[in-house]
Amino acid sequence: MIGNAAELFGCIDKAMAVLKSDHRLQEISFDHDYYWDIDIETAINIADGDPTLQVGSLMDDLEAIRRIGSGGDSINSVELNAIASVLRYISRIV
């Protein structure tokens, strides 16, 4: 399956705009740090059997995201994964 990147990014932009305007999200309390994580290759190859869990850190993710704000015009896979993890955490609130 091939998706239209412009459409996908437009939907993500709209979702971010909605989140920014949500009064419950004016301040986000990160009352947990560590979480279970599965690397994406394992997650999408479900026929390979039981996944190996890894431990992720929201504090590390937030630090990676802050680097985006203070950096240039590029983003790497670590930073994208950090965004995904923080959005997953925020999804618990909305």
Secondary structure, 3 states (H helix, E strand, C coil): CCCCHHHHHHHHHHHHHHHHHCHHHCCCCCCCCEEEECCHHHHHCHHHCCCCCEEEEHHHHHHHHHHHHHCCCCCCHHHHHHHHHHHHHHCCCC
